[in-house]
């Protein structure tokens, strides 16, 4: 208890000393990302009390006190199935239906990767349980910067519920030992309507199905379609084939991570899916590969046919929608949290780097005087 | 079915729009309707996926495409009521450029490329696997890595997740549809044999196995499934203890919940019978006891089988197994369909007395695959199907896992060589399986209003020189070899 009070006191002190709330911050950048993911002209953005209060066309000469950048202003990157802050294992192998397991309990709020992510332009992250059980648990969405009380800033504690198909969900010792068994476990778990699964069944809660093989995706949609659930599909390889059957699928496909070693046929998948009308979100496997890998994955998908606007949305607004935080962040829209990044170039370019990063209006990285070298 | 419709609406709006089918006509020197009637120079007119008219003088409206094979013949699409579908995937396994890389890796790891390690066969980033610790989950494909352990040979590890659920001998609550790969290239090979509808069967490693599914062999995902729970497959015979993974010999190995108890024919029969007894115990609220007890959810489905609400299909090859099926049928008041029935010619009287539905087959001279090691094949005779017809039964013929030159059309050819009439051979792969599966109102013959499933053969159906030139499912041409 005394510890808590101490923290509270510290938090109050931190709040009192926080400069963000005092004066509005004004930023002028010569290009910006529209909510559609397109690149557009110069803007003047005003931040107050952690939020974007106005976005307007930049005047000829920057107003007094504004910070000017040569670059691209974009919403902060939303990293899905991120490795940020995860400590230890998120694998639980005592049960095959781990619906009450939440990834929140696996996060170390003081983990150094939070700062690393913020510096790389990642402003929020969806952290999921490892997809090792048919019903793997609940994912959680956090900001990569602690709130003013110095605590983990949880943006959505009720993130998508994670289901898993494929061999990782198979348990040779305790069952289910087969694909049919895994699917039965998922269907009967949803049918039982326990806890969070009731919300999944009623459609109030997003869910995600890890589908390592293309036909796992087909199985997931057929089996969960029985409950009128359209899970978001995590699948990286055969989007080309799947695009025929997933035209106008309501939920997103989470693709990636892609590297220069990924076969072209797999890299072409996101383009095919997007043209079929499926929303795309990229997964950068940031826990293992570093935070730039989100943009690398998106860029490789663009190289093989994904349109650049969809690719930029794939790590901003679409990712925020999947995480259930699109009402508070994920695009340059007035009233949303000021989670912003100024990139030196189009973020899809390999040489783009973050010049400055703001999270909830607070600058966490980069040159605060603008006019970068 | 309603849910399927819903799914169709959400899933494949684009596909359905593209298949807004108008009219198509098929013409050939002979049209076999499947009910015994043959029309010379007949025309089949199709509208919106259904047969609109069949006959000699059907007027084809102007502008309607006519598919015609000179000297060819038309039959209804073939139905295999006991098909084993291989899970092979055209795209992932063989055509990705990474295939060569994977082979190298497998060589390096000493792991078999196929069957052994799904991880390396499907993961687009398989190279990263060797950077992970053994058993760590690959974040890309979500498979646990096998490291240097060849998973297929590691004791106690099921090499992939394809086989029948092994948590119990009685897994009637699971569905084979969940384990199927609807994009398997096996479906393409079925099309080449003229097969348009299958009852997709689980393997025979469980005593009372998963529920089988009635599937179309081609078409948009949402239209592929006719019935996801078309019946429960059961097995009497050596397969559960000879092919089931993890069967341990008495006095050897560690007993886990995956240990397969029956190690004898007697044991298999006991598991079967106990499941039916347990239905009563469950309904009386009594606990199910015994080391081999099936999960209650499986017993519940067995209860539906016993009430006659869920069809039962029992595989039995040898005479004594077929007789055992007849005893069960009598004891529990069941009307099961008999599958494979290799030695049915020895039990004709019992089968006729009970008017048993039989899905016979395949015909073979030398047994291959799972059958070869069972010791159940020496009694196979090429004339068994004919003997069933001669006795007045109306059996179906199945190729099970055999394809290409041993596929269903060739099975019918071999049956004709052993004395079946063309009409009987045709019935055994169209109308009879349709009746046994309870889908005779939809498929099985070319009749006005039925689904437009048909095969245009290059010559007489099932002739040694004939092959399927055009195959249509629901009026859509899904195979065209005219060029």
Interface residues (C-beta under 8 A of the other chain):
Chain A: X81 X91 X130 X131 X132 X164 X166 X167 X168 X169 X170 X172 X173 X174 X175 X176 X177 X178 X179 X180 X181 X182 X183 X184 X188 X210 X212 X213 X214 X215 X218 X219 X221 X222 X223 X225 X226 X228 X230 X236 X237 X238 X240 X241 X244 X245 X246 X247 X248 X249 X250 X257 X258 X259 X261 X262 X263 X264 X265 X266 X276 X277 X285 X287 X288
Chain B: X3 X6 X7 X10 X11 X12 X13 X14 X15 X89 X91 X92 X95 X96 X97 X98 X118 X119 X122 X123 X124 X125 X127 X128 X137 X139 X140 X141 X142 X143 X144 X156 X157 X158 X160 X161 X162 X163 X164 X165 X166 X167 X168 X171 X173 X174 X175 X176 X177 X178 X179 X180 X181 X182 X183 X184 X202 X210 X220 X221 X222 X225 X228 X256 X257 X258 X297
